[in-house]
């Protein structure tokens, strides 16, 4: 029996699995790393933290499973998108990874849009305005604010590209990851005109590979650091939204999935390139023959961590993690739907979809003396669900999808109360699959399995994942949720300018 190593490298941790060719998970491991916030609106991570987490998790997998490492036939990564890691010709890393949630380049985004006639005309041509969170404006930011680093850079790598480089010594970018920079879905190449308009060019971008391509093999140094034999094949892999679609089996035309983890998103698989609109992006799927339309909620589970650390601080010190989350769920379950008309918006880090903004932040609306921490907790979970509903509506309105059911994955799926809440608020059937914890990593493993010819196509993921639970939307709470959803939308539009006024200048502080 052959085995594959797969790594789901998220915003706060790497979730790793050792899986055999029948889909049996021999071992799993998690290793965490921090986020750095050196300035308001800035979010960075140390690239070596990813690699050390990979090495630590790999050794745990081998120790847990006691598998003969000579039976491991492939390695693949699925990672957070939009990473910017500058590397020189010798592979030295010149700057921290500028994270996908970083919003430092709003000024540069406006400058780029002005070259095409301004925000309104740019949006009419492209389908969506760019913001300071997008990659190309941040490349321009680096050129303007860190010119020495920009000019010393040989290649800009995303997180997946960095990890493939650490494994093989080769600098490449995979198709789905390239989409978060600027990628032509029809030509399967960098969208060079966009980089040219921004003044950053394409000479510092890596060569492109597919998710199933064998990039290279594990070098002696990488093998030593990971505790593996040299020569294991390393495949292209994909970004995390694409692997989640695979891991939920939502890979057929028009099939939709939701991810609820550190961030959240809604994605719909389609064969046709669909463009961009209202914060929705059409990206390359992990399957080279398909695409994925995605709307991303910047922060979800990370907000839950904040909520627990601030509002359940004493319980966090006294209870185990399972006991703590059970307490939160019990309190939420006993609180009425709609949290007695309290709304908590999830925009702690700005937002990408259903609205694009770098300056908006979370709001607690309609708070009164009658509300308890349980109301705040329930309103927090409902706020994320309102955001998902808004995204689903835009997917149907702007792209013509008919979404009746969504397969869901991520750590949030372990809360039955939240799953029912998402079903009630979105008014769609929610389907939980059998591998919610490992869906992303299984998606990455599929890239290696198909690339190594162990499986013939991505359709074979159906053999590895089954339906576990189904949640049907209840009519009981429809009136209150409809009312609060429309209020939720109004909150954004009524506060948008106020947030922009108070945050614009401090988010555009000069580089340190």
C-alpha positions as CSV (number, residue, x, y, z in Angstrom):
1,X,0.0,0.0,0.0
2,X,1.4,3.4,-1.0
3,X,1.0,6.6,1.1
4,X,0.9,10.3,0.4
5,X,1.7,13.3,2.6
6,X,-0.7,16.2,2.4
7,X,-0.5,19.6,4.1
8,X,-3.3,22.2,4.5
9,X,-1.3,25.4,5.4
10,X,-3.8,27.9,6.7
11,X,-3.7,31.3,8.3
12,X,-2.9,30.1,11.8
13,X,-1.8,26.4,11.5
14,X,-0.9,23.5,9.2
15,X,-3.2,20.5,9.3
16,X,-1.3,17.5,8.0
17,X,-2.3,13.9,7.1
18,X,-0.6,10.7,6.0
19,X,-3.1,9.0,3.8
20,X,-3.0,5.7,1.9
21,X,-4.2,5.2,-1.7
22,X,-7.6,3.9,-0.4
23,X,-8.2,7.2,1.5
24,X,-7.5,5.8,4.9
25,X,-5.9,8.4,7.1
26,X,-3.0,6.7,9.0
27,X,-2.1,9.8,11.1
28,X,-2.9,13.5,11.4
29,X,-1.1,16.4,13.0
30,X,-1.5,20.1,13.6
31,X,1.3,22.7,14.1
32,X,0.6,26.3,14.7
33,X,2.4,29.6,13.9
34,X,1.6,33.3,14.7
35,X,0.3,36.3,12.8
36,X,2.4,39.5,13.0
37,X,0.6,42.9,12.9
38,X,3.4,45.5,12.8
39,X,1.2,48.3,11.7
40,X,-2.6,49.0,11.6
41,X,-3.9,47.1,8.6
42,X,-0.7,45.1,8.1
43,X,-0.5,41.3,8.5
44,X,2.6,39.3,8.0
45,X,4.0,35.9,8.8
46,X,7.6,34.5,8.9
47,X,8.0,32.1,6.0
48,X,10.3,29.8,8.0
49,X,7.5,29.4,10.6
50,X,5.6,27.5,7.9
51,X,8.5,25.3,7.1
52,X,9.3,24.5,10.7
53,X,5.6,23.6,11.2
54,X,5.7,21.3,8.2
55,X,8.8,19.5,9.5
56,X,7.4,19.2,13.0
57,X,4.1,17.9,11.7
58,X,5.8,15.4,9.4
59,X,7.8,13.9,12.2
60,X,4.6,13.5,14.3
61,X,2.8,11.8,11.4
62,X,5.6,9.3,11.0
63,X,5.9,8.7,14.7
64,X,2.1,8.2,15.1
65,X,1.7,5.9,12.1
66,X,4.9,3.9,12.2
67,X,4.6,3.7,8.4
68,X,7.6,2.6,6.4
69,X,8.6,5.9,4.8
70,X,9.8,4.2,1.6
71,X,6.1,3.6,0.9
72,X,5.4,7.4,0.7
73,X,5.0,8.2,-3.0
74,X,4.1,11.8,-3.1
75,X,3.8,15.1,-1.3
76,X,1.4,18.0,-2.0
77,X,0.5,21.3,-0.3
78,X,-2.7,23.3,-0.2
79,X,-2.2,26.7,1.2
80,X,-3.6,30.1,2.0
81,X,-3.7,32.2,-1.1
82,X,-2.2,35.6,-2.1
83,X,1.1,35.2,-0.3
84,X,4.0,37.4,-1.3
85,X,7.4,36.0,-0.3
86,X,10.4,37.7,-2.1
87,X,13.4,35.3,-2.7
88,X,16.8,36.2,-4.2
89,X,18.6,34.0,-6.7
90,X,20.2,32.0,-3.9
91,X,16.8,31.3,-2.3
92,X,17.3,33.7,0.6
93,X,14.0,35.1,1.8
94,X,14.2,38.9,1.8
95,X,11.0,39.9,3.7
96,X,8.2,38.3,5.7
97,X,5.2,36.9,3.8
98,X,2.7,39.7,3.2
99,X,-0.5,37.9,4.2
100,X,-3.7,37.7,2.1
101,X,-5.5,39.6,4.9
102,X,-3.0,42.5,4.8
103,X,-4.4,45.7,3.5
104,X,-1.5,48.1,3.3
105,X,-1.6,48.9,-0.4
106,X,-4.9,50.9,-0.7
107,X,-3.0,53.9,-2.1
108,X,-1.4,51.7,-4.8
109,X,-4.7,50.1,-5.7
110,X,-6.2,53.6,-6.4
111,X,-3.2,54.5,-8.5
112,X,-3.5,51.4,-10.6
113,X,-7.3,52.0,-11.1
114,X,-6.7,55.6,-12.1
115,X,-4.5,54.4,-15.0
116,X,-7.6,52.8,-16.4
117,X,-9.9,55.8,-15.9
118,X,-10.6,55.5,-12.2
119,X,-12.5,53.1,-9.8
120,X,-15.8,53.2,-11.7
121,X,-14.4,52.6,-15.1
122,X,-11.9,50.0,-13.8
123,X,-14.8,48.1,-12.2
124,X,-16.8,48.3,-15.4
125,X,-13.9,46.8,-17.4
126,X,-12.6,44.2,-15.0
127,X,-15.8,43.4,-13.1
128,X,-14.5,44.3,-9.6
129,X,-12.4,47.0,-8.1
130,X,-9.1,46.1,-6.6
131,X,-8.2,47.0,-3.0
132,X,-5.1,47.3,-0.9
133,X,-5.5,43.6,0.0
134,X,-4.8,42.5,-3.6
135,X,-1.4,41.1,-4.6
136,X,-0.5,43.4,-7.5
137,X,-1.0,46.6,-5.5
138,X,1.1,45.1,-2.8
139,X,3.9,44.3,-5.3
140,X,3.7,48.0,-6.3
141,X,3.9,48.9,-2.6
142,X,7.1,46.9,-2.2
143,X,8.6,48.5,-5.2
144,X,7.8,52.0,-3.9
145,X,8.5,51.5,-0.1
146,X,11.1,48.7,-0.1
147,X,13.0,49.3,-3.4
148,X,16.1,47.4,-2.3
149,X,14.1,44.3,-1.5
150,X,12.1,44.6,-4.7
151,X,15.2,44.9,-6.9
152,X,17.0,42.1,-5.1
153,X,14.1,39.8,-5.6
154,X,14.6,37.0,-8.1
155,X,11.1,35.5,-7.8
156,X,8.0,36.3,-5.7
157,X,6.6,33.1,-4.3
158,X,3.2,32.4,-2.7
159,X,3.1,30.1,0.4
160,X,2.6,27.0,-1.8
161,X,5.5,28.0,-4.0
162,X,7.7,28.7,-1.1
163,X,7.1,25.2,0.4
164,X,7.7,23.5,-2.9
165,X,10.9,25.5,-3.2
166,X,12.0,24.3,0.3
167,X,11.2,20.7,-0.8
168,X,12.7,20.7,-4.3
169,X,14.9,23.8,-4.7
170,X,12.7,24.8,-7.7
171,X,10.7,28.1,-7.8
172,X,7.4,27.7,-9.5
173,X,3.8,28.8,-9.1
174,X,0.7,26.6,-9.6
175,X,-2.2,27.7,-11.7
176,X,-4.8,28.2,-8.9
177,X,-2.3,30.1,-6.8
178,X,-1.4,32.3,-9.8
179,X,-5.0,33.3,-10.0
180,X,-4.6,35.3,-6.7
181,X,-2.0,37.4,-8.5
182,X,-3.4,37.8,-12.0
183,X,-3.9,34.8,-14.2
184,X,-5.5,34.4,-17.6
185,X,-7.9,31.4,-17.3
186,X,-8.1,31.0,-21.1
187,X,-4.4,31.3,-22.0
188,X,-3.3,29.6,-18.7
189,X,-0.6,32.2,-18.2
190,X,0.1,35.3,-16.2
191,X,-2.1,38.3,-17.1
192,X,0.9,40.3,-18.2
193,X,-1.0,43.5,-19.0
194,X,-2.1,44.0,-15.4
195,X,1.4,43.7,-14.1
196,X,2.6,46.1,-16.8
197,X,0.0,48.7,-15.9
198,X,1.0,48.5,-12.2
199,X,4.7,49.0,-13.2
200,X,5.9,45.7,-11.7
201,X,6.3,43.5,-14.8
202,X,6.3,39.7,-14.9
203,X,10.1,39.0,-14.9
204,X,10.0,38.3,-11.1
205,X,7.2,35.8,-11.4
206,X,7.9,32.0,-11.4
207,X,7.2,29.5,-14.1
208,X,3.8,28.0,-14.0
209,X,2.8,24.4,-13.2
210,X,-0.5,22.5,-12.9
211,X,-1.8,21.0,-9.7
212,X,-1.0,17.5,-10.8
213,X,2.5,18.2,-12.3
214,X,5.5,16.7,-10.6
215,X,7.6,19.7,-9.7
216,X,10.6,17.8,-8.5
217,X,11.7,15.4,-5.8
218,X,12.6,15.9,-2.1
219,X,16.2,17.2,-1.8
220,X,18.7,15.7,0.7
221,X,18.5,18.7,2.9
222,X,14.7,18.9,2.9
223,X,14.5,15.1,3.5
224,X,16.8,15.4,6.5
225,X,14.8,18.3,8.0
226,X,11.5,16.5,7.5
227,X,12.7,13.1,8.6
228,X,11.9,11.5,5.2
229,X,13.9,9.6,2.5
230,X,15.3,11.7,-0.3
231,X,13.6,11.5,-3.7
232,X,9.9,11.6,-2.8
233,X,7.9,13.2,-5.6
234,X,6.5,16.7,-4.9
235,X,3.4,17.8,-6.9
236,X,1.9,21.2,-7.8
237,X,-0.9,21.1,-5.2
238,X,-3.4,24.0,-5.1
239,X,-4.8,26.9,-3.0
240,X,-7.1,26.2,0.0
241,X,-10.4,27.2,-1.7
242,X,-9.7,24.7,-4.5
243,X,-8.8,21.9,-2.1
244,X,-11.9,22.5,0.0
245,X,-14.1,22.0,-3.1
246,X,-12.3,18.7,-3.7
247,X,-12.5,17.6,-0.1
248,X,-16.3,18.2,0.0
249,X,-16.7,16.5,-3.4
250,X,-18.4,19.7,-4.8
251,X,-16.6,19.3,-8.1
252,X,-19.4,18.9,-10.6
253,X,-20.9,21.7,-12.7
254,X,-22.8,24.1,-10.5
255,X,-22.0,22.3,-7.2
256,X,-21.4,24.6,-4.3
257,X,-19.5,24.3,-1.0
258,X,-18.9,26.4,2.1
259,X,-15.8,26.5,4.2
260,X,-16.0,27.7,7.8
261,X,-12.6,27.8,9.5
262,X,-10.2,30.7,10.3
263,X,-11.8,32.5,7.3
264,X,-14.9,31.4,5.4
265,X,-16.0,31.3,1.8
266,X,-18.6,30.1,-0.7
267,X,-17.4,28.4,-3.9
268,X,-19.2,27.1,-7.0
269,X,-17.6,24.8,-9.5
270,X,-18.0,25.5,-13.2
271,X,-16.3,24.7,-16.5
272,X,-16.7,28.2,-18.0
273,X,-14.5,31.2,-17.0
274,X,-17.0,33.6,-15.3
275,X,-15.0,36.8,-14.6
276,X,-15.2,38.9,-11.5
277,X,-18.0,40.9,-9.8
278,X,-19.0,42.2,-6.4
279,X,-16.0,40.7,-4.7
280,X,-16.5,37.3,-6.4
281,X,-13.6,35.8,-8.3
282,X,-13.4,33.1,-10.9
283,X,-10.3,31.0,-10.2
284,X,-8.7,28.0,-11.7
285,X,-9.9,24.8,-10.0
286,X,-7.5,22.2,-8.8
287,X,-8.9,20.2,-11.7
288,X,-7.1,21.8,-14.7
289,X,-10.3,21.4,-16.8
290,X,-12.6,23.3,-14.3
291,X,-12.9,26.7,-12.6
292,X,-14.2,27.9,-9.3
293,X,-16.2,31.0,-8.5
294,X,-15.4,32.1,-4.9
295,X,-16.5,34.7,-2.5
296,X,-14.3,35.0,0.6
297,X,-15.2,36.2,4.1
298,X,-11.9,37.4,5.5
299,X,-12.3,36.3,9.1
300,X,-14.6,33.8,10.8
301,X,-13.0,31.3,13.2
302,X,-10.3,33.8,14.0
303,X,-13.1,36.0,15.3
304,X,-14.4,33.1,17.4
305,X,-11.0,32.8,19.0
306,X,-11.1,36.5,19.8
307,X,-14.6,36.1,21.3
308,X,-13.5,33.3,23.5
309,X,-10.3,35.0,24.7
310,X,-12.1,38.2,25.6
311,X,-15.6,37.1,26.7
312,X,-14.9,33.6,28.1
313,X,-11.5,34.5,29.5
314,X,-11.9,32.9,32.9
315,X,-13.5,29.7,31.5
316,X,-10.7,29.4,29.0
317,X,-8.2,29.1,31.9
318,X,-10.3,26.5,33.7
319,X,-11.8,24.2,31.0
320,X,-10.4,22.0,28.3
321,X,-10.8,23.0,24.7
322,X,-13.7,20.6,24.2
323,X,-15.4,21.7,27.4
324,X,-15.0,25.3,26.5
325,X,-16.6,24.9,23.0
326,X,-19.4,22.9,24.5
327,X,-20.1,25.6,27.0
328,X,-20.2,28.2,24.2
329,X,-22.5,26.0,22.0
330,X,-24.8,25.3,24.9
331,X,-25.2,29.1,25.7
332,X,-25.7,29.9,22.0
333,X,-28.3,27.1,21.6
334,X,-30.3,28.4,24.6
335,X,-30.4,32.0,23.1
336,X,-33.2,32.9,20.8
337,X,-32.6,33.1,17.0
338,X,-31.7,36.6,16.1
339,X,-30.0,37.1,19.5
340,X,-32.8,39.5,20.6
341,X,-32.0,41.8,17.6
342,X,-28.3,42.1,18.3
343,X,-26.0,42.0,15.3
344,X,-22.3,41.5,15.2
345,X,-20.6,42.0,11.8
346,X,-17.5,39.8,11.1
347,X,-15.4,42.5,9.5
348,X,-12.5,42.5,11.9
349,X,-10.0,42.5,9.1
350,X,-12.0,44.4,6.5
351,X,-13.8,42.3,3.9
352,X,-13.4,40.9,0.4
353,X,-16.9,39.5,-0.3
354,X,-19.8,40.3,-0.5
355,X,-18.3,43.8,-0.3
356,X,-14.6,44.8,-0.8
357,X,-13.2,47.1,1.8
358,X,-9.9,47.5,3.6
359,X,-11.1,50.1,6.1
360,X,-14.4,48.7,7.5
361,X,-14.2,47.0,10.9
362,X,-16.6,44.9,13.0
363,X,-19.6,46.5,14.5
364,X,-21.8,45.4,17.5
365,X,-25.2,46.9,16.7
366,X,-28.2,47.3,18.9
367,X,-26.6,46.3,22.2
368,X,-28.6,46.8,25.3
369,X,-28.7,45.8,29.0
370,X,-30.9,42.8,28.2
371,X,-28.1,41.2,26.2
372,X,-25.7,38.7,27.8
373,X,-22.4,37.2,26.5
374,X,-24.5,34.4,25.1
375,X,-26.4,36.9,22.9
376,X,-23.0,38.3,21.7
377,X,-21.8,34.8,21.0
378,X,-24.9,33.9,19.0
379,X,-24.9,37.2,17.1
380,X,-21.2,36.6,16.2
381,X,-22.1,33.2,14.6
382,X,-25.2,34.7,12.9
383,X,-23.1,37.5,11.5
384,X,-20.9,35.2,9.6
385,X,-24.0,33.4,8.3
386,X,-25.5,36.7,7.1
387,X,-22.2,37.3,5.2
388,X,-22.5,33.9,3.6
389,X,-26.1,34.5,2.6
390,X,-25.2,37.8,1.0
391,X,-22.4,36.0,-1.0
392,X,-24.8,33.3,-2.1
393,X,-27.3,35.8,-3.3
394,X,-24.6,37.5,-5.4
395,X,-23.5,34.2,-6.9
396,X,-27.0,33.7,-8.1
397,X,-27.7,37.3,-9.2
398,X,-24.4,38.0,-10.9
399,X,-23.4,34.6,-12.3
400,X,-26.8,32.8,-12.7
401,X,-26.1,29.9,-10.4
402,X,-29.0,28.1,-8.8
403,X,-27.8,27.1,-5.4
404,X,-30.2,24.8,-3.5
405,X,-27.7,22.9,-1.4
406,X,-24.1,23.5,-0.2
407,X,-21.6,20.9,1.1
408,X,-19.7,22.3,4.0
409,X,-16.3,21.8,5.6
410,X,-14.0,23.3,8.2
411,X,-13.8,23.3,12.0
412,X,-17.1,25.1,12.3
413,X,-18.9,22.0,11.2
414,X,-18.5,20.4,14.6
415,X,-21.1,22.9,15.9
416,X,-24.5,21.5,15.1
417,X,-26.1,24.7,16.3
418,X,-24.1,26.8,13.9
419,X,-24.8,24.4,11.0
420,X,-28.5,24.7,11.6
421,X,-28.1,28.5,11.9
422,X,-26.3,28.7,8.6
423,X,-29.1,26.6,7.0
424,X,-31.8,28.8,8.5
425,X,-30.1,32.1,7.5
426,X,-29.1,31.1,4.0
427,X,-32.3,29.2,3.5
428,X,-30.4,26.4,1.8
429,X,-29.8,22.7,2.6
430,X,-26.4,22.3,4.3
431,X,-24.6,19.0,3.9
432,X,-21.7,17.9,6.1
433,X,-19.3,15.4,4.7
434,X,-17.4,12.7,6.5
435,X,-14.0,14.4,6.6
436,X,-14.6,18.0,7.7
437,X,-11.4,18.3,9.6
438,X,-9.2,16.9,6.7
439,X,-11.1,18.1,3.6
440,X,-8.4,20.5,2.6
441,X,-5.6,18.1,3.1
442,X,-7.5,15.3,1.3
443,X,-7.9,17.7,-1.6
444,X,-4.2,18.3,-1.7
445,X,-3.6,14.5,-1.5
446,X,-5.8,14.1,-4.6
447,X,-3.5,16.4,-6.6
448,X,-0.6,14.0,-5.8
449,X,-2.8,10.9,-6.3
450,X,-4.0,12.0,-9.8
451,X,-0.5,13.3,-10.6
452,X,1.1,10.0,-9.8
453,X,-1.6,8.1,-11.7
454,X,-2.8,6.4,-8.5
455,X,-6.2,7.8,-9.4
456,X,-7.3,8.4,-13.0
457,X,-9.3,11.6,-12.3
458,X,-10.5,14.0,-9.6
459,X,-13.9,12.3,-9.7
460,X,-12.3,9.5,-7.7
461,X,-12.5,11.8,-4.6
462,X,-16.1,10.4,-4.3
463,X,-14.5,7.1,-3.1
464,X,-12.9,8.8,-0.1
465,X,-15.6,11.1,1.2
466,X,-19.3,10.4,2.1
467,X,-22.2,12.5,3.4
468,X,-22.4,12.6,7.2
469,X,-25.2,15.0,8.3
470,X,-27.8,17.2,6.5
471,X,-29.4,20.3,7.9
472,X,-32.7,21.5,6.4
473,X,-33.6,25.2,6.8
474,X,-36.4,25.8,9.4
475,X,-39.3,28.2,8.6
476,X,-39.7,29.0,12.3
477,X,-37.0,31.7,12.3
478,X,-37.4,33.0,8.7
479,X,-39.1,36.3,9.5
480,X,-36.6,37.4,12.1
481,X,-33.6,36.3,10.0
482,X,-34.9,38.1,6.9
483,X,-35.3,41.3,8.9
484,X,-31.9,41.1,10.5
485,X,-30.2,40.2,7.2
486,X,-31.5,43.3,5.5
487,X,-30.4,45.4,8.6
488,X,-27.0,43.7,8.3
489,X,-26.7,44.9,4.7
490,X,-27.8,48.4,5.6
491,X,-25.2,48.6,8.4
492,X,-22.4,48.2,5.8
493,X,-23.7,50.9,3.5
494,X,-24.5,53.4,6.2
495,X,-21.1,53.0,8.0
496,X,-18.8,52.5,5.0
497,X,-17.8,56.2,4.7
498,X,-17.5,56.6,8.4
499,X,-15.0,53.7,8.7
500,X,-13.1,54.9,5.6
501,X,-12.7,58.4,7.2
502,X,-11.5,57.2,10.5
503,X,-9.2,54.4,9.2
504,X,-7.9,55.5,5.8
505,X,-4.9,57.5,7.0
506,X,-3.7,55.2,9.8
507,X,-3.9,52.2,7.5
508,X,-1.7,54.0,5.0
509,X,1.2,54.7,7.3
510,X,4.6,54.7,5.6
511,X,6.8,51.6,5.7
512,X,8.8,51.0,8.8
